[in-house]
Amino acid sequence: MGRAIQALALLAIFGLCVLGFLATYEYSETAKRLPWQLGYGALGLVCLSAAATALRRR
């Protein structure tokens, strides 16, 4: 039960990272949006892989 709650929390953070990544396209200059896109993308991938690991059977 604890792993499922952990995975749900991580998936919620992943969803926020997707929204943040998409919101960076409001910047017109690539130099301003690229660091944000890299940050949101990296954090999103970490959360997604951690959620998958939490849900994996032992």
PDBQT receptor file of N, H, CA, C and O in Angstrom, charges set to zero:
ATOM      1  N   MET A   1       0.827  -1.199   0.000  1.00  0.00    +0.000 N 
ATOM      2  CA  MET A   1       0.000   0.000   0.000  1.00  0.00    +0.000 C 
ATOM      3  C   MET A   1       0.862   1.251   0.000  1.00  0.00    +0.000 C 
ATOM      4  O   MET A   1       0.524   2.235  -0.657  1.00  0.00    +0.000 OA
ATOM      5  N   GLY A   2       1.957   1.226   0.719  1.00  0.00    +0.000 N 
ATOM      6  H   GLY A   2       2.232   0.426   1.253  1.00  0.00    +0.000 HD
ATOM      7  CA  GLY A   2       2.848   2.383   0.797  1.00  0.00    +0.000 C 
ATOM      8  C   GLY A   2       3.527   2.685  -0.522  1.00  0.00    +0.000 C 
ATOM      9  O   GLY A   2       3.727   3.844  -0.887  1.00  0.00    +0.000 OA
ATOM     10  N   ARG A   3       3.883   1.606  -1.243  1.00  0.00    +0.000 N 
ATOM     11  H   ARG A   3       3.720   0.665  -0.947  1.00  0.00    +0.000 HD
ATOM     12  CA  ARG A   3       4.529   1.823  -2.540  1.00  0.00    +0.000 C 
ATOM     13  C   ARG A   3       3.566   2.428  -3.542  1.00  0.00    +0.000 C 
ATOM     14  O   ARG A   3       3.972   3.211  -4.401  1.00  0.00    +0.000 OA
ATOM     15  N   ALA A   4       2.289   2.074  -3.442  1.00  0.00    +0.000 N 
ATOM     16  H   ALA A   4       1.959   1.438  -2.745  1.00  0.00    +0.000 HD
ATOM     17  CA  ALA A   4       1.291   2.630  -4.361  1.00  0.00    +0.000 C 
ATOM     18  C   ALA A   4       1.092   4.117  -4.104  1.00  0.00    +0.000 C 
ATOM     19  O   ALA A   4       0.950   4.895  -5.048  1.00  0.00    +0.000 OA
ATOM     20  N   ILE A   5       1.082   4.513  -2.857  1.00  0.00    +0.000 N 
ATOM     21  H   ILE A   5       1.198   3.881  -2.091  1.00  0.00    +0.000 HD
ATOM     22  CA  ILE A   5       0.944   5.937  -2.524  1.00  0.00    +0.000 C 
ATOM     23  C   ILE A   5       2.170   6.705  -2.990  1.00  0.00    +0.000 C 
ATOM     24  O   ILE A   5       2.054   7.820  -3.498  1.00  0.00    +0.000 OA
ATOM     25  N   GLN A   6       3.339   6.112  -2.820  1.00  0.00    +0.000 N 
ATOM     26  H   GLN A   6       3.433   5.206  -2.408  1.00  0.00    +0.000 HD
ATOM     27  CA  GLN A   6       4.571   6.742  -3.282  1.00  0.00    +0.000 C 
ATOM     28  C   GLN A   6       4.539   6.906  -4.807  1.00  0.00    +0.000 C 
ATOM     29  O   GLN A   6       4.919   7.954  -5.328  1.00  0.00    +0.000 OA
ATOM     30  N   ALA A   7       4.092   5.886  -5.504  1.00  0.00    +0.000 N 
ATOM     31  H   ALA A   7       3.784   5.034  -5.081  1.00  0.00    +0.000 HD
ATOM     32  CA  ALA A   7       4.027   5.949  -6.968  1.00  0.00    +0.000 C 
ATOM     33  C   ALA A   7       3.021   7.005  -7.422  1.00  0.00    +0.000 C 
ATOM     34  O   ALA A   7       3.274   7.712  -8.397  1.00  0.00    +0.000 OA
ATOM     35  N   LEU A   8       1.892   7.123  -6.738  1.00  0.00    +0.000 N 
ATOM     36  H   LEU A   8       1.686   6.549  -5.946  1.00  0.00    +0.000 HD
ATOM     37  CA  LEU A   8       0.910   8.151  -7.095  1.00  0.00    +0.000 C 
ATOM     38  C   LEU A   8       1.470   9.549  -6.890  1.00  0.00    +0.000 C 
ATOM     39  O   LEU A   8       1.241  10.436  -7.712  1.00  0.00    +0.000 OA
ATOM     40  N   ALA A   9       2.197   9.752  -5.806  1.00  0.00    +0.000 N 
ATOM     41  H   ALA A   9       2.382   9.031  -5.138  1.00  0.00    +0.000 HD
ATOM     42  CA  ALA A   9       2.810  11.056  -5.563  1.00  0.00    +0.000 C 
ATOM     43  C   ALA A   9       3.839  11.383  -6.644  1.00  0.00    +0.000 C 
ATOM     44  O   ALA A   9       3.903  12.516  -7.121  1.00  0.00    +0.000 OA
ATOM     45  N   LEU A  10       4.634  10.404  -7.025  1.00  0.00    +0.000 N 
ATOM     46  H   LEU A  10       4.582   9.483  -6.638  1.00  0.00    +0.000 HD
ATOM     47  CA  LEU A  10       5.628  10.620  -8.072  1.00  0.00    +0.000 C 
ATOM     48  C   LEU A  10       4.979  10.881  -9.428  1.00  0.00    +0.000 C 
ATOM     49  O   LEU A  10       5.475  11.690 -10.211  1.00  0.00    +0.000 OA
ATOM     50  N   LEU A  11       3.880  10.202  -9.704  1.00  0.00    +0.000 N 
ATOM     51  H   LEU A  11       3.476   9.544  -9.068  1.00  0.00    +0.000 HD
ATOM     52  CA  LEU A  11       3.174  10.441 -10.962  1.00  0.00    +0.000 C 
ATOM     53  C   LEU A  11       2.522  11.821 -10.986  1.00  0.00    +0.000 C 
ATOM     54  O   LEU A  11       2.411  12.435 -12.047  1.00  0.00    +0.000 OA
ATOM     55  N   ALA A  12       2.091  12.310  -9.826  1.00  0.00    +0.000 N 
ATOM     56  H   ALA A  12       2.181  11.811  -8.964  1.00  0.00    +0.000 HD
ATOM     57  CA  ALA A  12       1.543  13.662  -9.758  1.00  0.00    +0.000 C 
ATOM     58  C   ALA A  12       2.637  14.693 -10.053  1.00  0.00    +0.000 C 
ATOM     59  O   ALA A  12       2.400  15.663 -10.774  1.00  0.00    +0.000 OA
ATOM     60  N   ILE A  13       3.815  14.486  -9.505  1.00  0.00    +0.000 N 
ATOM     61  H   ILE A  13       4.008  13.698  -8.920  1.00  0.00    +0.000 HD
ATOM     62  CA  ILE A  13       4.935  15.382  -9.792  1.00  0.00    +0.000 C 
ATOM     63  C   ILE A  13       5.308  15.297 -11.263  1.00  0.00    +0.000 C 
ATOM     64  O   ILE A  13       5.628  16.314 -11.878  1.00  0.00    +0.000 OA
ATOM     65  N   PHE A  14       5.273  14.100 -11.835  1.00  0.00    +0.000 N 
ATOM     66  H   PHE A  14       5.013  13.274 -11.336  1.00  0.00    +0.000 HD
ATOM     67  CA  PHE A  14       5.547  13.933 -13.263  1.00  0.00    +0.000 C 
ATOM     68  C   PHE A  14       4.554  14.732 -14.105  1.00  0.00    +0.000 C 
ATOM     69  O   PHE A  14       4.937  15.372 -15.084  1.00  0.00    +0.000 OA
ATOM     70  N   GLY A  15       3.285  14.693 -13.724  1.00  0.00    +0.000 N 
ATOM     71  H   GLY A  15       2.973  14.173 -12.929  1.00  0.00    +0.000 HD
ATOM     72  CA  GLY A  15       2.275  15.468 -14.451  1.00  0.00    +0.000 C 
ATOM     73  C   GLY A  15       2.546  16.962 -14.389  1.00  0.00    +0.000 C 
ATOM     74  O   GLY A  15       2.372  17.669 -15.382  1.00  0.00    +0.000 OA
ATOM     75  N   LEU A  16       2.970  17.443 -13.234  1.00  0.00    +0.000 N 
ATOM     76  H   LEU A  16       3.111  16.869 -12.427  1.00  0.00    +0.000 HD
ATOM     77  CA  LEU A  16       3.319  18.857 -13.111  1.00  0.00    +0.000 C 
ATOM     78  C   LEU A  16       4.543  19.203 -13.955  1.00  0.00    +0.000 C 
ATOM     79  O   LEU A  16       4.637  20.306 -14.492  1.00  0.00    +0.000 OA
ATOM     80  N   CYS A  17       5.466  18.275 -14.069  1.00  0.00    +0.000 N 
ATOM     81  H   CYS A  17       5.389  17.378 -13.633  1.00  0.00    +0.000 HD
ATOM     82  CA  CYS A  17       6.634  18.504 -14.916  1.00  0.00    +0.000 C 
ATOM     83  C   CYS A  17       6.243  18.589 -16.387  1.00  0.00    +0.000 C 
ATOM     84  O   CYS A  17       6.808  19.388 -17.134  1.00  0.00    +0.000 OA
ATOM     85  N   VAL A  18       5.292  17.780 -16.803  1.00  0.00    +0.000 N 
ATOM     86  H   VAL A  18       4.833  17.131 -16.196  1.00  0.00    +0.000 HD
ATOM     87  CA  VAL A  18       4.815  17.849 -18.187  1.00  0.00    +0.000 C 
ATOM     88  C   VAL A  18       4.173  19.211 -18.445  1.00  0.00    +0.000 C 
ATOM     89  O   VAL A  18       4.430  19.837 -19.473  1.00  0.00    +0.000 OA
ATOM     90  N   LEU A  19       3.344  19.663 -17.515  1.00  0.00    +0.000 N 
ATOM     91  H   LEU A  19       3.136  19.154 -16.680  1.00  0.00    +0.000 HD
ATOM     92  CA  LEU A  19       2.713  20.979 -17.679  1.00  0.00    +0.000 C 
ATOM     93  C   LEU A  19       3.750  22.096 -17.675  1.00  0.00    +0.000 C 
ATOM     94  O   LEU A  19       3.649  23.039 -18.459  1.00  0.00    +0.000 OA
ATOM     95  N   GLY A  20       4.737  21.996 -16.806  1.00  0.00    +0.000 N 
ATOM     96  H   GLY A  20       4.820  21.229 -16.169  1.00  0.00    +0.000 HD
ATOM     97  CA  GLY A  20       5.798  22.994 -16.770  1.00  0.00    +0.000 C 
ATOM     98  C   GLY A  20       6.607  23.006 -18.047  1.00  0.00    +0.000 C 
ATOM     99  O   GLY A  20       6.966  24.071 -18.551  1.00  0.00    +0.000 OA
ATOM    100  N   PHE A  21       6.898  21.821 -18.577  1.00  0.00    +0.000 N 
ATOM    101  H   PHE A  21       6.606  20.957 -18.167  1.00  0.00    +0.000 HD
ATOM    102  CA  PHE A  21       7.646  21.733 -19.832  1.00  0.00    +0.000 C 
ATOM    103  C   PHE A  21       6.879  22.402 -20.960  1.00  0.00    +0.000 C 
ATOM    104  O   PHE A  21       7.456  23.141 -21.757  1.00  0.00    +0.000 OA
ATOM    105  N   LEU A  22       5.590  22.147 -21.025  1.00  0.00    +0.000 N 
ATOM    106  H   LEU A  22       5.121  21.547 -20.377  1.00  0.00    +0.000 HD
ATOM    107  CA  LEU A  22       4.778  22.765 -22.071  1.00  0.00    +0.000 C 
ATOM    108  C   LEU A  22       4.652  24.274 -21.872  1.00  0.00    +0.000 C 
ATOM    109  O   LEU A  22       4.570  25.021 -22.847  1.00  0.00    +0.000 OA
ATOM    110  N   ALA A  23       4.635  24.723 -20.630  1.00  0.00    +0.000 N 
ATOM    111  H   ALA A  23       4.701  24.117 -19.838  1.00  0.00    +0.000 HD
ATOM    112  CA  ALA A  23       4.518  26.154 -20.362  1.00  0.00    +0.000 C 
ATOM    113  C   ALA A  23       5.767  26.917 -20.757  1.00  0.00    +0.000 C 
ATOM    114  O   ALA A  23       5.703  28.129 -20.960  1.00  0.00    +0.000 OA
ATOM    115  N   THR A  24       6.900  26.241 -20.872  1.00  0.00    +0.000 N 
ATOM    116  H   THR A  24       6.951  25.256 -20.707  1.00  0.00    +0.000 HD
ATOM    117  CA  THR A  24       8.128  26.938 -21.257  1.00  0.00    +0.000 C 
ATOM    118  C   THR A  24       8.084  27.417 -22.693  1.00  0.00    +0.000 C 
ATOM    119  O   THR A  24       8.894  28.261 -23.078  1.00  0.00    +0.000 OA
ATOM    120  N   TYR A  25       7.176  26.912 -23.490  1.00  0.00    +0.000 N 
ATOM    121  H   TYR A  25       6.519  26.226 -23.177  1.00  0.00    +0.000 HD
ATOM    122  CA  TYR A  25       7.086  27.364 -24.878  1.00  0.00    +0.000 C 
ATOM    123  C   TYR A  25       6.497  28.764 -24.981  1.00  0.00    +0.000 C 
ATOM    124  O   TYR A  25       6.434  29.323 -26.076  1.00  0.00    +0.000 OA
ATOM    125  N   GLU A  26       6.063  29.345 -23.859  1.00  0.00    +0.000 N 
ATOM    126  H   GLU A  26       6.114  28.891 -22.969  1.00  0.00    +0.000 HD
ATOM    127  CA  GLU A  26       5.592  30.720 -23.874  1.00  0.00    +0.000 C 
ATOM    128  C   GLU A  26       6.750  31.691 -24.049  1.00  0.00    +0.000 C 
ATOM    129  O   GLU A  26       6.556  32.804 -24.537  1.00  0.00    +0.000 OA
ATOM    130  N   TYR A  27       7.958  31.281 -23.653  1.00  0.00    +0.000 N 
ATOM    131  H   TYR A  27       8.115  30.376 -23.256  1.00  0.00    +0.000 HD
ATOM    132  CA  TYR A  27       9.139  32.119 -23.870  1.00  0.00    +0.000 C 
ATOM    133  C   TYR A  27       9.458  32.144 -25.352  1.00  0.00    +0.000 C 
ATOM    134  O   TYR A  27       9.416  31.112 -26.021  1.00  0.00    +0.000 OA
ATOM    135  N   SER A  28       9.777  33.319 -25.863  1.00  0.00    +0.000 N 
ATOM    136  H   SER A  28       9.812  34.158 -25.320  1.00  0.00    +0.000 HD
ATOM    137  CA  SER A  28      10.085  33.423 -27.281  1.00  0.00    +0.000 C 
ATOM    138  C   SER A  28      11.548  33.086 -27.570  1.00  0.00    +0.000 C 
ATOM    139  O   SER A  28      11.874  32.620 -28.662  1.00  0.00    +0.000 OA
ATOM    140  N   GLU A  29      12.421  33.318 -26.605  1.00  0.00    +0.000 N 
ATOM    141  H   GLU A  29      12.156  33.697 -25.718  1.00  0.00    +0.000 HD
ATOM    142  CA  GLU A  29      13.840  33.075 -26.824  1.00  0.00    +0.000 C 
ATOM    143  C   GLU A  29      14.228  31.678 -26.345  1.00  0.00    +0.000 C 
ATOM    144  O   GLU A  29      13.855  31.248 -25.253  1.00  0.00    +0.000 OA
ATOM    145  N   THR A  30      14.980  30.988 -27.184  1.00  0.00    +0.000 N 
ATOM    146  H   THR A  30      15.282  31.336 -28.071  1.00  0.00    +0.000 HD
ATOM    147  CA  THR A  30      15.408  29.633 -26.848  1.00  0.00    +0.000 C 
ATOM    148  C   THR A  30      16.347  29.628 -25.646  1.00  0.00    +0.000 C 
ATOM    149  O   THR A  30      16.333  28.689 -24.850  1.00  0.00    +0.000 OA
ATOM    150  N   ALA A  31      17.150  30.659 -25.514  1.00  0.00    +0.000 N 
ATOM    151  H   ALA A  31      17.161  31.421 -26.161  1.00  0.00    +0.000 HD
ATOM    152  CA  ALA A  31      18.104  30.714 -24.403  1.00  0.00    +0.000 C 
ATOM    153  C   ALA A  31      17.393  30.798 -23.056  1.00  0.00    +0.000 C 
ATOM    154  O   ALA A  31      17.935  30.352 -22.045  1.00  0.00    +0.000 OA
ATOM    155  N   LYS A  32      16.209  31.354 -23.031  1.00  0.00    +0.000 N 
ATOM    156  H   LYS A  32      15.769  31.716 -23.852  1.00  0.00    +0.000 HD
ATOM    157  CA  LYS A  32      15.465  31.451 -21.772  1.00  0.00    +0.000 C 
ATOM    158  C   LYS A  32      14.727  30.162 -21.448  1.00  0.00    +0.000 C 
ATOM    159  O   LYS A  32      14.609  29.797 -20.278  1.00  0.00    +0.000 OA
ATOM    160  N   ARG A  33      14.233  29.473 -22.455  1.00  0.00    +0.000 N 
ATOM    161  H   ARG A  33      14.329  29.770 -23.405  1.00  0.00    +0.000 HD
ATOM    162  CA  ARG A  33      13.397  28.303 -22.174  1.00  0.00    +0.000 C 
ATOM    163  C   ARG A  33      14.175  27.004 -22.069  1.00  0.00    +0.000 C 
ATOM    164  O   ARG A  33      13.700  26.062 -21.435  1.00  0.00    +0.000 OA
ATOM    165  N   LEU A  34      15.357  26.925 -22.672  1.00  0.00    +0.000 N 
ATOM    166  H   LEU A  34      15.743  27.690 -23.187  1.00  0.00    +0.000 HD
ATOM    167  CA  LEU A  34      16.096  25.663 -22.682  1.00  0.00    +0.000 C 
ATOM    168  C   LEU A  34      16.474  25.168 -21.283  1.00  0.00    +0.000 C 
ATOM    169  O   LEU A  34      16.300  23.980 -21.008  1.00  0.00    +0.000 OA
ATOM    170  N   PRO A  35      16.983  26.019 -20.387  1.00  0.00    +0.000 N 
ATOM    171  CA  PRO A  35      17.279  25.497 -19.040  1.00  0.00    +0.000 C 
ATOM    172  C   PRO A  35      16.045  24.974 -18.310  1.00  0.00    +0.000 C 
ATOM    173  O   PRO A  35      16.116  23.969 -17.603  1.00  0.00    +0.000 OA
ATOM    174  N   TRP A  36      14.921  25.656 -18.484  1.00  0.00    +0.000 N 
ATOM    175  H   TRP A  36      14.864  26.473 -19.058  1.00  0.00    +0.000 HD
ATOM    176  CA  TRP A  36      13.686  25.202 -17.850  1.00  0.00    +0.000 C 
ATOM    177  C   TRP A  36      13.236  23.873 -18.452  1.00  0.00    +0.000 C 
ATOM    178  O   TRP A  36      12.801  22.981 -17.724  1.00  0.00    +0.000 OA
ATOM    179  N   GLN A  37      13.335  23.737 -19.760  1.00  0.00    +0.000 N 
ATOM    180  H   GLN A  37      13.688  24.462 -20.351  1.00  0.00    +0.000 HD
ATOM    181  CA  GLN A  37      12.936  22.487 -20.402  1.00  0.00    +0.000 C 
ATOM    182  C   GLN A  37      13.819  21.332 -19.950  1.00  0.00    +0.000 C 
ATOM    183  O   GLN A  37      13.332  20.228 -19.710  1.00  0.00    +0.000 OA
ATOM    184  N   LEU A  38      15.113  21.588 -19.834  1.00  0.00    +0.000 N 
ATOM    185  H   LEU A  38      15.509  22.486 -20.029  1.00  0.00    +0.000 HD
ATOM    186  CA  LEU A  38      16.020  20.540 -19.362  1.00  0.00    +0.000 C 
ATOM    187  C   LEU A  38      15.707  20.143 -17.919  1.00  0.00    +0.000 C 
ATOM    188  O   LEU A  38      15.725  18.961 -17.576  1.00  0.00    +0.000 OA
ATOM    189  N   GLY A  39      15.423  21.123 -17.092  1.00  0.00    +0.000 N 
ATOM    190  H   GLY A  39      15.408  22.083 -17.371  1.00  0.00    +0.000 HD
ATOM    191  CA  GLY A  39      15.099  20.839 -15.696  1.00  0.00    +0.000 C 
ATOM    192  C   GLY A  39      13.806  20.064 -15.543  1.00  0.00    +0.000 C 
ATOM    193  O   GLY A  39      13.750  19.057 -14.836  1.00  0.00    +0.000 OA
ATOM    194  N   TYR A  40      12.760  20.545 -16.217  1.00  0.00    +0.000 N 
ATOM    195  H   TYR A  40      12.806  21.362 -16.791  1.00  0.00    +0.000 HD
ATOM    196  CA  TYR A  40      11.478  19.840 -16.145  1.00  0.00    +0.000 C 
ATOM    197  C   TYR A  40      11.575  18.444 -16.755  1.00  0.00    +0.000 C 
ATOM    198  O   TYR A  40      10.998  17.492 -16.230  1.00  0.00    +0.000 OA
ATOM    199  N   GLY A  41      12.300  18.326 -17.854  1.00  0.00    +0.000 N 
ATOM    200  H   GLY A  41      12.769  19.100 -18.280  1.00  0.00    +0.000 HD
ATOM    201  CA  GLY A  41      12.449  17.016 -18.492  1.00  0.00    +0.000 C 
ATOM    202  C   GLY A  41      13.208  16.031 -17.624  1.00  0.00    +0.000 C 
ATOM    203  O   GLY A  41      12.817  14.870 -17.511  1.00  0.00    +0.000 OA
ATOM    204  N   ALA A  42      14.291  16.487 -17.011  1.00  0.00    +0.000 N 
ATOM    205  H   ALA A  42      14.609  17.431 -17.103  1.00  0.00    +0.000 HD
ATOM    206  CA  ALA A  42      15.092  15.607 -16.159  1.00  0.00    +0.000 C 
ATOM    207  C   ALA A  42      14.308  15.187 -14.922  1.00  0.00    +0.000 C 
ATOM    208  O   ALA A  42      14.286  14.009 -14.566  1.00  0.00    +0.000 OA
ATOM    209  N   LEU A  43      13.669  16.145 -14.271  1.00  0.00    +0.000 N 
ATOM    210  H   LEU A  43      13.687  17.102 -14.559  1.00  0.00    +0.000 HD
ATOM    211  CA  LEU A  43      12.888  15.805 -13.074  1.00  0.00    +0.000 C 
ATOM    212  C   LEU A  43      11.725  14.887 -13.415  1.00  0.00    +0.000 C 
ATOM    213  O   LEU A  43      11.403  13.977 -12.650  1.00  0.00    +0.000 OA
ATOM    214  N   GLY A  44      11.094  15.121 -14.559  1.00  0.00    +0.000 N 
ATOM    215  H   GLY A  44      11.355  15.860 -15.181  1.00  0.00    +0.000 HD
ATOM    216  CA  GLY A  44       9.988  14.268 -14.975  1.00  0.00    +0.000 C 
ATOM    217  C   GLY A  44      10.424  12.837 -15.231  1.00  0.00    +0.000 C 
ATOM    218  O   GLY A  44       9.743  11.891 -14.835  1.00  0.00    +0.000 OA
ATOM    219  N   LEU A  45      11.561  12.681 -15.896  1.00  0.00    +0.000 N 
ATOM    220  H   LEU A  45      12.114  13.449 -16.218  1.00  0.00    +0.000 HD
ATOM    221  CA  LEU A  45      12.060  11.327 -16.160  1.00  0.00    +0.000 C 
ATOM    222  C   LEU A  45      12.472  10.611 -14.881  1.00  0.00    +0.000 C 
ATOM    223  O   LEU A  45      12.261   9.406 -14.744  1.00  0.00    +0.000 OA
ATOM    224  N   VAL A  46      13.057  11.349 -13.949  1.00  0.00    +0.000 N 
ATOM    225  H   VAL A  46      13.228  12.328 -14.060  1.00  0.00    +0.000 HD
ATOM    226  CA  VAL A  46      13.437  10.739 -12.665  1.00  0.00    +0.000 C 
ATOM    227  C   VAL A  46      12.190  10.282 -11.920  1.00  0.00    +0.000 C 
ATOM    228  O   VAL A  46      12.161   9.178 -11.376  1.00  0.00    +0.000 OA
ATOM    229  N   CYS A  47      11.166  11.120 -11.893  1.00  0.00    +0.000 N 
ATOM    230  H   CYS A  47      11.190  12.017 -12.336  1.00  0.00    +0.000 HD
ATOM    231  CA  CYS A  47       9.932  10.751 -11.179  1.00  0.00    +0.000 C 
ATOM    232  C   CYS A  47       9.240   9.567 -11.854  1.00  0.00    +0.000 C 
ATOM    233  O   CYS A  47       8.718   8.682 -11.177  1.00  0.00    +0.000 OA
ATOM    234  N   LEU A  48       9.237   9.553 -13.175  1.00  0.00    +0.000 N 
ATOM    235  H   LEU A  48       9.661  10.272 -13.726  1.00  0.00    +0.000 HD
ATOM    236  CA  LEU A  48       8.597   8.451 -13.890  1.00  0.00    +0.000 C 
ATOM    237  C   LEU A  48       9.331   7.134 -13.643  1.00  0.00    +0.000 C 
ATOM    238  O   LEU A  48       8.697   6.103 -13.420  1.00  0.00    +0.000 OA
ATOM    239  N   SER A  49      10.648   7.165 -13.683  1.00  0.00    +0.000 N 
ATOM    240  H   SER A  49      11.163   8.002 -13.864  1.00  0.00    +0.000 HD
ATOM    241  CA  SER A  49      11.399   5.927 -13.442  1.00  0.00    +0.000 C 
ATOM    242  C   SER A  49      11.300   5.494 -11.975  1.00  0.00    +0.000 C 
ATOM    243  O   SER A  49      11.276   4.297 -11.688  1.00  0.00    +0.000 OA
ATOM    244  N   ALA A  50      11.242   6.444 -11.055  1.00  0.00    +0.000 N 
ATOM    245  H   ALA A  50      11.262   7.417 -11.288  1.00  0.00    +0.000 HD
ATOM    246  CA  ALA A  50      11.085   6.083  -9.640  1.00  0.00    +0.000 C 
ATOM    247  C   ALA A  50       9.702   5.481  -9.380  1.00  0.00    +0.000 C 
ATOM    248  O   ALA A  50       9.569   4.552  -8.583  1.00  0.00    +0.000 OA
ATOM    249  N   ALA A  51       8.680   6.006 -10.048  1.00  0.00    +0.000 N 
ATOM    250  H   ALA A  51       8.789   6.760 -10.695  1.00  0.00    +0.000 HD
ATOM    251  CA  ALA A  51       7.340   5.441  -9.893  1.00  0.00    +0.000 C 
ATOM    252  C   ALA A  51       7.287   4.020 -10.455  1.00  0.00    +0.000 C 
ATOM    253  O   ALA A  51       6.668   3.135  -9.865  1.00  0.00    +0.000 OA
ATOM    254  N   ALA A  52       7.936   3.812 -11.589  1.00  0.00    +0.000 N 
ATOM    255  H   ALA A  52       8.440   4.531 -12.069  1.00  0.00    +0.000 HD
ATOM    256  CA  ALA A  52       7.962   2.469 -12.168  1.00  0.00    +0.000 C 
ATOM    257  C   ALA A  52       8.712   1.503 -11.257  1.00  0.00    +0.000 C 
ATOM    258  O   ALA A  52       8.311   0.348 -11.112  1.00  0.00    +0.000 OA
ATOM    259  N   THR A  53       9.781   1.964 -10.653  1.00  0.00    +0.000 N 
ATOM    260  H   THR A  53      10.106   2.902 -10.771  1.00  0.00    +0.000 HD
ATOM    261  CA  THR A  53      10.531   1.129  -9.724  1.00  0.00    +0.000 C 
ATOM    262  C   THR A  53       9.715   0.812  -8.477  1.00  0.00    +0.000 C 
ATOM    263  O   THR A  53       9.771  -0.302  -7.955  1.00  0.00    +0.000 OA
ATOM    264  N   ALA A  54       8.955   1.798  -8.003  1.00  0.00    +0.000 N 
ATOM    265  H   ALA A  54       8.909   2.703  -8.427  1.00  0.00    +0.000 HD
ATOM    266  CA  ALA A  54       8.131   1.584  -6.802  1.00  0.00    +0.000 C 
ATOM    267  C   ALA A  54       7.027   0.581  -7.072  1.00  0.00    +0.000 C 
ATOM    268  O   ALA A  54       6.644  -0.171  -6.176  1.00  0.00    +0.000 OA
ATOM    269  N   LEU A  55       6.513   0.556  -8.282  1.00  0.00    +0.000 N 
ATOM    270  H   LEU A  55       6.825   1.166  -9.010  1.00  0.00    +0.000 HD
ATOM    271  CA  LEU A  55       5.413  -0.346  -8.592  1.00  0.00    +0.000 C 
ATOM    272  C   LEU A  55       5.877  -1.746  -9.007  1.00  0.00    +0.000 C 
ATOM    273  O   LEU A  55       5.073  -2.676  -9.081  1.00  0.00    +0.000 OA
ATOM    274  N   ARG A  56       7.165  -1.886  -9.273  1.00  0.00    +0.000 N 
ATOM    275  H   ARG A  56       7.817  -1.131  -9.213  1.00  0.00    +0.000 HD
ATOM    276  CA  ARG A  56       7.687  -3.192  -9.683  1.00  0.00    +0.000 C 
ATOM    277  C   ARG A  56       7.586  -4.177  -8.528  1.00  0.00    +0.000 C 
ATOM    278  O   ARG A  56       7.869  -3.838  -7.379  1.00  0.00    +0.000 OA
ATOM    279  N   ARG A  57       7.189  -5.368  -8.839  1.00  0.00    +0.000 N 
ATOM    280  H   ARG A  57       6.959  -5.644  -9.772  1.00  0.00    +0.000 HD
ATOM    281  CA  ARG A  57       7.055  -6.404  -7.800  1.00  0.00    +0.000 C 
ATOM    282  C   ARG A  57       8.421  -6.853  -7.346  1.00  0.00    +0.000 C 
ATOM    283  O   ARG A  57       9.378  -6.863  -8.120  1.00  0.00    +0.000 OA
ATOM    284  N   ARG A  58       8.504  -7.221  -6.090  1.00  0.00    +0.000 N 
ATOM    285  H   ARG A  58       7.726  -7.213  -5.461  1.00  0.00    +0.000 HD
ATOM    286  CA  ARG A  58       9.784  -7.677  -5.521  1.00  0.00    +0.000 C 
ATOM    287  C   ARG A  58       9.784  -9.166  -5.345  1.00  0.00    +0.000 C 
ATOM    288  O   ARG A  58      10.773  -9.732  -4.880  1.00  0.00    +0.000 OA
TER     289      ARG A  58
